[in-house]
């Protein structure tokens, strides 16, 4: 089951990267999904992996919305650094999916994963379009 989900996820990434749903391109994607090495190690918990995969899929339309907002905002972004709780660092697939969901959008990037008093968390650099009128520059 995990192998099948891994192959489907790889095929999804391939189609997102190539933006081509032709039969030949899908066949190439299936071939790559099957031939690329798969992770060996402890079994990943299924429920958190599916939640992380769902958040990664939801991030795709969000990324398009943020890209449109970026086009319309010009130079008016507000910058902030935030911390967000992370999954179990022992499960590399979960960490990968969480980081993918965060960095897929044009306004956010993960700067690091660290352990704190409340457990593991991501340090995230985030931009948001500034609302309202643009500030006027004095000559």
Wavefront OBJ file of the C-alpha trace (Angstrom):
o trace
v 0.000 0.000 0.000
v 2.804 2.425 0.887
v 4.621 1.556 -2.339
v 1.480 2.347 -4.352
v 0.948 5.667 -2.546
v 4.604 6.543 -3.076
v 4.349 5.825 -6.817
v 1.116 7.818 -7.129
v 2.681 10.757 -5.303
v 5.725 10.644 -7.588
v 3.451 10.543 -10.624
v 1.523 13.538 -9.274
v 4.753 15.482 -8.811
v 5.839 14.517 -12.338
v 2.587 15.777 -13.863
v 2.782 19.009 -11.850
v 6.360 19.596 -12.994
v 5.753 18.832 -16.665
v 2.157 20.139 -16.973
v 1.559 17.521 -19.658
v -1.123 14.829 -19.398
v -0.350 13.068 -22.677
v -0.059 9.296 -22.709
v 3.660 9.334 -23.446
v 4.392 11.757 -20.619
v 2.288 9.727 -18.163
v 4.116 6.551 -19.239
v 7.456 8.276 -18.583
v 6.169 9.405 -15.183
v 5.013 5.889 -14.257
v 8.382 4.499 -15.348
v 10.257 7.032 -13.238
v 7.962 6.449 -10.255
v 8.686 2.721 -10.407
v 12.424 2.919 -11.156
v 13.500 5.606 -8.679
v 14.710 4.113 -5.403
v 12.155 3.882 -2.623
v 12.924 4.584 1.018
v 13.868 1.655 3.169
v 13.462 1.849 6.896
v 10.781 1.948 9.540
v 7.182 1.886 8.361
v 5.574 5.293 8.145
v 2.338 5.816 10.111
v -0.503 5.850 7.581
v -2.904 8.405 9.119
v -0.341 11.239 9.578
v 1.113 10.512 6.136
v -2.313 10.832 4.499
v -3.000 14.087 6.408
v 0.354 15.495 5.274
v -0.334 14.378 1.696
v -3.741 16.078 1.820
v -2.148 19.337 3.067
v 0.371 19.094 0.214
v -2.434 18.701 -2.339
v -4.382 21.613 -0.840
v -1.228 23.757 -1.130
v -1.328 23.560 -4.956
v -4.415 25.801 -5.508
v -3.233 27.986 -2.627
v 0.070 28.458 -4.454
v -1.764 29.626 -7.589
v -3.789 32.098 -5.516
v -0.662 33.438 -3.849
v 1.082 33.757 -7.207
v -1.789 35.911 -8.479
v -1.646 37.980 -5.287
v 2.094 38.395 -5.790
v 1.550 39.654 -9.326
v -1.001 42.195 -8.139
v 0.812 43.380 -5.020
v 3.887 44.934 -6.589
v 6.519 45.812 -3.977
v 4.129 45.911 -1.041
v 4.765 42.821 1.059
v 4.919 42.448 4.822
v 7.681 40.189 6.071
v 7.517 37.957 9.151
v 9.169 34.928 10.719
v 6.894 32.380 12.304
v 7.272 29.038 14.045
v 5.001 26.122 13.239
v 4.859 22.729 14.979
v 6.471 19.903 13.035
v 5.746 16.222 12.825
v 7.954 13.525 14.266
v 11.498 14.079 12.896
v 12.065 10.302 12.782
v 9.555 9.998 9.924
v 11.300 11.515 6.926
v 8.294 11.195 4.626
v 6.137 13.270 6.965
v 8.815 15.938 7.252
v 9.199 16.022 3.457
v 5.439 16.394 2.891
v 5.142 19.118 5.532
v 8.056 21.086 4.089
v 6.646 20.615 0.569
v 3.248 21.981 1.631
v 4.890 25.030 3.217
v 7.445 25.890 0.532
v 5.198 25.180 -2.459
v 3.537 28.542 -1.976
v 5.495 31.568 -3.223
v 5.128 33.538 0.026
v 6.644 30.992 2.443
v 9.880 29.062 2.845
v 11.115 26.795 5.619
v 14.398 28.026 7.077
v 14.982 25.158 9.459
v 13.713 22.446 11.759
v 14.676 22.670 15.414
v 13.761 21.186 18.753
v 12.307 23.527 21.321
v 10.654 23.200 24.709
v 7.319 22.443 23.012
v 8.774 19.877 20.634
v 10.049 20.082 17.037
v 9.053 23.143 15.025
v 9.784 24.804 11.695
v 11.133 28.314 11.408
v 9.335 29.859 8.436
v 9.979 33.084 6.533
v 6.654 34.433 5.309
v 5.622 37.315 3.062
v 2.080 38.632 2.833
v 0.740 41.276 0.457
v 0.180 44.545 2.291
v -3.437 45.688 2.216
v -4.447 49.251 1.442
v -2.836 52.025 -0.520
v 0.827 51.844 -1.472
v 3.122 54.107 0.513
v 4.311 57.190 -1.342
v 8.034 57.681 -1.646
v 9.398 61.106 -0.730
v 11.950 62.524 -3.236
l 1 2 3 4 5 6 7 8 9 10 11 12 13 14 15 16 17 18 19 20 21 22 23 24 25 26 27 28 29 30 31 32 33 34 35 36 37 38 39 40 41 42 43 44 45 46 47 48 49 50 51 52 53 54 55 56 57 58 59 60 61 62 63 64 65 66 67 68 69 70 71 72 73 74 75 76 77 78 79 80 81 82 83 84 85 86 87 88 89 90 91 92 93 94 95 96 97 98 99 100 101 102 103 104 105 106 107 108 109 110 111 112 113 114 115 116 117 118 119 120 121 122 123 124 125 126 127 128 129 130 131 132 133 134 135 136 137 138 139
